[in-house]
Amino acid sequence: MSTVVQAEILDAGEGPIEGEPSRWARAWRPVEDWLIALVDRANPILVKETRQALKSRQFVITFLVVLVACWIVSFIGIAWIGPEIYWAAAGPTLLKGYYVVLAIPLALIVPFSAFRSLAAEQEEQTYELLSITTLSSRKIITGKLASAAVQMVVYLCAVSPCIAFTFLLRGVDAMTISVVLAGMVLGSMGLSMISLLIGAMARLRGTQVVTSVILILGLALACVGGIALGWMIIQSGSGFMREEEFWIVISVMLTFYITFFGLFHSAAAAQIAFVSENRSTPLRRWMMVQQACFCGWMAAGIYYELSSTSGNGANNIGEALVAATVFATGYWAVMGALLTGEWPLLSRRVQRSLPQSTLGRTTLSLFNPGPGTGYLFAASNLTMLIAVGLILLVFRGPATGRFVTTESIACLLVLSWSYVVGYLGVGRLITVLLRRWIFVPLTAAFLVQILLVMVGSFTPLVIQMTSRQLRNQGYSLLQISNPFWTLYELVNRGSSSVQAEVLVWIVPAAAVAVLLLNMRSVATELMHHRVAPPVRVLEEEAALHVPVVKPSNPWEIEEDDH
């Protein structure tokens, strides 16, 4: 009787039909479709590098070593603590051990694997196959960086249960663990990005061995420094994390970390991009972002000092101006030396992307590739910073002290600008002269700038050291071309020790003269116009972006099927 009832229920359609998916399968289907679409849209380089990395013998051995090391640290740590583990705060002791186990693969293995993944492409001559695909150089770098991030997440998942175990042993709180792990992750990603940049620059097989050795030593030093810093944070606890100054410092460091990360990412993409592409404009945009962040944090710091009630605000602002001037001068000296070494000729592809409107050419021409625009770009940004410093110096009020006298800071601002603009201009003129006869790449142009500064600094120093009358005299006007000794004496001994009343006339006048000598070739680069794309390029672009007409209702689908 029951069998007959069940058959009637099934015939009535009230029971499950054979072959129909279950309720859970129907609920999981949208999630599965979304995951499939996500995988299809993922970076192909990420998929390729992740498969190779996770199947490699190096990853398997390293992963097993990490697991065994965690097991050893757990047993040795518990045995070392002994019965006190039931009531004592044993969390920091074991956390230090797990931190070392996790720091070694994240600071050494993952960044070096990222370096080898890009260097091997050039060694085995497989990068040409990637370059002819539709993947841009930026996507290639992003894919390899994402592969390093996947490896890092795997190591974190392996050690995270042990780190959670230390929280249960007391003595360490969640804030300390979060800060330590966040610093480790950011440090590993930063080292991986630097390793990719070095791998993109190491194109010759003969230099890759030396580069690999230097990179391993640098990563080892970074690993030791990261372990020391992590141990110090674990030992100190989260007491200082509740202070406002700690989070201000963290915010400043995070801001510059993000901007330098983006700058290195664009630089790595530029190294592997085609010669005909615009490789300079993205770098200059990141430089402008960095300068904006620098000015913003300096303004916030000055406002904080002026609003403080300690009464020392003027002297602190003076010292901050000295530090900011040194940083800005060094930054734009290095960036300017790189920008002035760019190739002056623009490809047709780059010329098709130049600003077209009058407003765009007026405001964005300094972002165009070229050594002349690069020199003017660096000089303009440094000029803006120095002008802001001088204005702030006027309105900050009188101050006395060894480092913050108004006269010495004003001389420091003017002389720093003069030395950077003068040396960059002379180095660019030398590079332009050499390029009339020989090919001067970016690296050689950068070395010309370094040699020029070394000659200007060490030549008068050698002359003074070899002279019996001048050897023990100290600083003199003979060292006027030596920016290091001049600025050091100015900051430490005041303006009278360097005869600043003479230097502020001679050095700026020479810098302005060098700037004017460069203006003719700079103006030539600024006059570049956008060119129209060829008809063939327009036809290819139209063929690549053919609009797909989709049906707007179900009846159109039926008509197409018939």
Number of C-alpha atoms within 10 A of each C-alpha: 5 7 8 8 10 13 11 13 12 12 11 9 9 10 12 10 11 6 6 9 12 11 8 8 11 11 11 11 12 11 11 12 11 11 12 12 11 11 12 11 9 12 18 16 20 22 17 13 20 20 12 14 20 16 11 11 11 12 18 13 11 14 18 12 14 20 16 13 17 24 14 13 19 19 10 13 17 16 11 12 15 11 10 11 16 11 9 13 17 21 21 23 20 22 26 21 19 22 22 20 21 23 23 18 22 27 27 22 22 26 28 23 21 27 27 19 21 24 25 16 17 19 15 10 10 11 15 11 9 14 15 9 8 8 13 16 19 16 16 22 25 20 21 27 26 21 27 28 22 18 21 21 13 13 21 16 11 16 18 15 11 17 21 14 14 24 19 13 19 16 16 22 16 11 14 20 23 11 16 18 19 12 15 21 19 14 19 27 22 20 25 28 26 21 29 30 24 22 27 22 18 22 18 11 14 9 10 19 12 11 16 19 11 12 20 16 13 14 22 15 14 17 23 16 12 22 21 14 14 24 20 12 17 23 15 14 17 17 9 12 15 10 10 9 11 11 13 13 11 10 13 13 11 13 16 16 16 14 18 18 18 20 20 21 21 23 21 26 23 23 18 23 18 13 12 13 15 19 22 18 17 18 20 22 15 18 21 14 17 20 20 12 16 18 15 12 16 16 12 12 16 21 13 12 18 17 11 11 9 8 11 12 20 20 22 18 22 26 18 16 24 20 12 18 21 15 12 18 20 14 15 24 23 16 18 27 28 20 29 30 27 23 19 16 12 18 12 15 15 17 20 16 16 20 19 13 10 9 10 11 19 12 10 14 19 22 20 27 26 22 26 29 25 26 27 23 23 25 22 14 16 24 17 11 20 23 15 13 20 19 11 15 20 12 8 17 11 13 17 11 11 13 19 23 20 20 14 22 24 21 21 26 22 20 24 26 25 25 22 23 28 22 22 31 29 19 23 26 18 15 24 20 11 13 15 9 8 9 11 18 13 18 12 13 25 24 15 20 26 16 13 16 20 12 14 16 19 14 14 17 18 11 13 20 14 11 10 9 9 14 14 10 10 10 18 13 14 13 21 19 20 20 18 15 15 25 21 13 16 23 19 12 14 23 22 12 15 21 15 20 11 11 18 16 12 14 20 19 14 15 22 15 13 19 21 12 14 18 16 11 15 20 13 11 21 19 10 15 16 17 14 12 13 10 9 9 10 12 10 10 11 11 10 9 8 8 8 6 6 8 10 8 8 8 10 12 12 9 8 8 7 6
